[in-house]
Amino acid sequence: MLRHTLQRLLLVLPVLFGVLLIGFLLMQVVPTDPAQVRAGPMATQDVVEAIRQELGLNEPLWKQFAIYIGRLAQGDLGVSIINNVPVTQELGNTIGPTLELMLASLVWAIPLGMFLGTVGAYYRGSLIDRAIMAVSVAGVSLPVFFLGLGLIWLFGFYYPILPFTGRMGPLWTWEGIQGIILPAITLGGVFVGPVARMTRTSVLDELGADHVRTARAKGLGEITVVLRHTLRNALVPVVTLIGLQIGFLLGGAVVTETVFSWPGIGRLAVGAILSSDLPMAQGTIIMLSLGFILVNLAVDVLYAVLDPRVRGT
């Protein structure tokens, strides 16, 4: 088990380096000049050139990347070009709201997806099963922004009962709960479908297993058979999918935070890219990528715990 974990940790290093390299190169093709952004539209060319020299933008790309990696190794993500605030400080202010949003979306999406998948498998081929699968496919197919805008129109304008702009307060307050409902439904909506479909497939495989038939032959109730002997053994692939989908939620959080003006890392990343704030954009890319990598690493290790056959691979 320890060997499996160490092998996966070693694989993280080249992946992270590749993410840093690609993110750095992508920021170089942004059409706006960061030095011009910091200097302002009325600055002279001499001022712009001086700022370019200060930021090291006149150096070759390989040297800029080497300097960037050296600063990262020291824990220095740089300073924002726009507001002159350390990138680490801005990231520290936004990571909390992003984690709140992801937690709130998972709290309802995972149980609902597993419930729908189990019900669909138990009533296989019925109208209930077809309706659940139709809802699951629709949830996977709908873009995140479309669902978010639909909820804003319905509950923000047509029935104005919920706020839809910004974070109203901490999650443990009533205002905070009200403010996070629509963003959490939007982000979790794309999560329900895959979980329901995977749960249905896994439960269907388990319903025909010998141990389930034996449990029924002993006279156990259907609820006990489904929950204890079927769903419990069907959780391994479902847990794997949930972990992978949590990583993809980071991408959905970017869109959701932008639509609802949620002060998280995703919205910060969009604003930094649009304003050509290179240090801030690179910092957000690192955080989002690192979160995705760590989630996948945790799932890989957890899968080895649940399925011993994986440990030898």
Long-range contacts (C-beta under 8 A, 24 or more apart in sequence): 1-304, 1-305, 1-311, 3-311, 4-301, 4-304, 4-310, 4-311, 5-301, 5-304, 8-297, 8-300, 8-301, 9-297, 12-293, 12-297, 15-293, 16-289, 16-290, 16-293, 19-285, 19-286, 19-289, 19-293, 20-68, 20-69, 20-72, 20-286, 21-65, 23-282, 23-285, 23-286, 23-289, 24-64, 24-65, 24-68, 24-282, 25-61, 27-278, 27-281, 27-282, 28-61, 30-273, 30-276, 30-278, 32-275, 32-276, 33-276, 34-81, 34-276, 34-277, 34-278, 37-81, 37-82, 37-275, 37-276, 37-277, 38-81, 38-82, 55-81, 68-282, 72-286, 77-279, 77-282, 77-283, 77-286, 78-279, 78-282, 78-283, 79-279, 80-272, 80-277, 80-279, 80-280, 81-275, 81-276, 81-277, 81-278, 81-279, 81-280, 82-272, 82-275, 82-277, 82-280, 87-279, 87-280, 87-283, 88-283, 90-268, 90-280, 90-283, 91-265, 91-268, 91-283, 91-284, 91-287, 93-263, 94-263, 94-264, 94-265, 94-267, 94-268, 95-264, 95-265, 95-287, 97-167, 97-257, 97-262, 97-263, 97-264, 98-253, 98-257, 98-262, 98-264, 98-265, 98-266, 100-167, 100-171, 100-180, 101-180, 101-183, 101-184, 101-187, 101-253, 101-256, 101-257, 101-262, 101-264, 102-187, 102-246, 102-249, 102-250, 102-253, 103-171, 104-171, 104-180, 104-183, 104-184, 104-188, 105-183, 105-184, 105-185, 105-187, 105-188, 105-191, 105-249, 106-188, 106-191, 106-246, 106-249, 107-184, 108-184, 108-185, 108-188, 109-188, 109-189, 109-191, 109-192, 109-195, 110-191, 110-195, 110-242, 112-192, 112-196, 113-191, 113-192, 113-193, 113-194, 113-195, 113-196, 113-199, 114-195, 114-196, 114-199, 114-231, 114-238, 116-192, 116-196, 116-199, 116-200, 117-195, 117-196, 117-197, 117-198, 117-199, 117-200, 117-201, 117-202, 117-203, 117-238, 118-199, 118-200, 118-203, 118-226, 118-230, 118-231, 120-196, 120-200, 121-199, 121-200, 121-201, 121-203, 121-204, 121-207, 122-203, 122-207, 122-226, 124-204, 129-200, 132-196, 132-200, 133-196, 133-197, 133-200, 135-192, 135-193, 135-196, 136-192, 136-193, 136-194, 136-196, 136-197, 137-193, 138-193, 139-189, 139-190, 139-192, 139-193, 140-190, 140-193, 140-194, 140-197, 142-189, 142-190, 143-255, 144-186, 144-187, 144-189, 144-190, 144-252, 144-255, 144-256, 144-259, 145-255, 145-259, 147-185, 147-186, 147-189, 147-190, 148-182, 148-183, 148-186, 148-255, 148-256, 148-259, 148-260, 149-259, 151-182, 151-185, 151-186, 152-182, 152-259, 152-260, 155-182, 156-182, 164-260, 165-260, 165-261, 166-260, 166-261, 166-262, 166-263, 167-262, 167-263, 182-260, 183-256, 183-257, 183-259, 183-260, 183-262, 186-256, 186-259, 186-260, 187-249, 187-252, 187-253, 187-256, 190-252, 191-245, 191-249, 194-241, 194-245, 195-238, 195-241, 195-242, 195-245, 198-237, 198-238, 198-241, 199-231, 199-234, 199-238, 201-237, 202-234, 202-235, 202-236, 202-237, 202-238, 203-230, 203-231, 203-234, 205-234, 206-230, 206-231, 206-233, 206-234, 209-233, 235-306, 236-303, 236-306, 236-307, 239-299, 239-302, 239-303, 239-306, 240-299, 240-302, 240-303, 243-295, 243-296, 243-298, 243-299, 243-302, 243-303, 244-295, 244-296, 244-299, 246-295, 247-291, 247-292, 247-295, 247-296, 247-299, 248-292, 250-288, 250-291, 250-292, 251-288, 254-288
